[in-house]
Amino acid sequence: MNSMSKDGKAKFLVYTIEECPVDGQKTKRPFQVGDFVTKEGGKCSKCGNPTKITLIYGEPPPKT
């Protein structure tokens, strides 16, 4: 599999990290249009409090 797009630029898988400000629980999920750092995310799976987006980053696709 080639990780280059037709225009020669590398493709990356983009992820969003949501963190609970109460218990520190971090959740990784695929990036969604509209995500930005400090945006309120979903609910914490441990305590139910709202999470905040703390990081958005890209990873190269896995080599097959």
C-alpha positions as CSV (number, residue, x, y, z in Angstrom):
1,M,0.0,0.0,0.0
2,N,1.3,3.4,-0.9
3,S,0.8,6.1,1.7
4,M,1.1,8.9,-0.9
5,S,-1.9,10.6,-2.4
6,K,-2.1,11.4,-6.2
7,D,-0.5,14.8,-5.6
8,G,2.5,13.2,-3.9
9,K,1.7,14.2,-0.4
10,A,1.7,11.7,2.4
11,K,-1.6,10.6,3.9
12,F,-2.0,10.5,7.7
13,L,-4.6,9.1,10.0
14,V,-5.7,12.0,12.2
15,Y,-6.8,11.4,15.8
16,T,-8.3,13.5,18.6
17,I,-7.5,13.0,22.3
18,E,-10.2,13.9,24.8
19,E,-9.2,14.2,28.4
20,C,-11.4,14.3,31.6
21,P,-10.4,17.3,33.8
22,V,-11.6,15.5,36.9
23,D,-10.0,12.0,36.8
24,G,-7.5,12.4,33.9
25,Q,-9.0,9.6,31.7
26,K,-7.8,10.0,28.1
27,T,-9.7,8.7,25.1
28,K,-8.3,8.4,21.5
29,R,-10.8,8.7,18.7
30,P,-10.7,9.5,14.9
31,F,-10.7,13.2,14.2
32,Q,-14.1,14.7,13.2
33,V,-14.5,17.9,11.2
34,G,-15.1,20.7,13.7
35,D,-12.7,19.4,16.4
36,F,-10.3,21.9,18.0
37,V,-8.2,21.9,21.1
38,T,-10.1,23.1,24.2
39,K,-13.5,22.1,22.6
40,E,-15.8,20.2,24.9
41,G,-15.9,16.6,24.0
42,G,-18.1,13.7,25.1
43,K,-18.7,12.3,28.5
44,C,-16.0,10.6,30.5
45,S,-16.5,6.8,30.6
46,K,-15.4,6.6,34.2
47,C,-17.1,9.5,36.0
48,G,-19.5,11.0,33.4
49,N,-18.1,14.5,33.5
50,P,-17.6,16.4,30.2
51,T,-14.2,16.0,28.6
52,K,-12.0,18.5,26.7
53,I,-10.1,18.0,23.5
54,T,-6.4,18.3,24.5
55,L,-4.6,17.1,21.4
56,I,-5.1,16.5,17.7
57,Y,-2.3,14.7,15.8
58,G,-1.6,12.5,12.8
59,E,0.0,9.1,12.5
60,P,1.3,7.4,9.3
61,P,-0.9,4.6,8.1
62,P,0.1,1.1,9.2
63,K,2.4,-0.7,6.6
64,T,0.8,-3.7,5.0
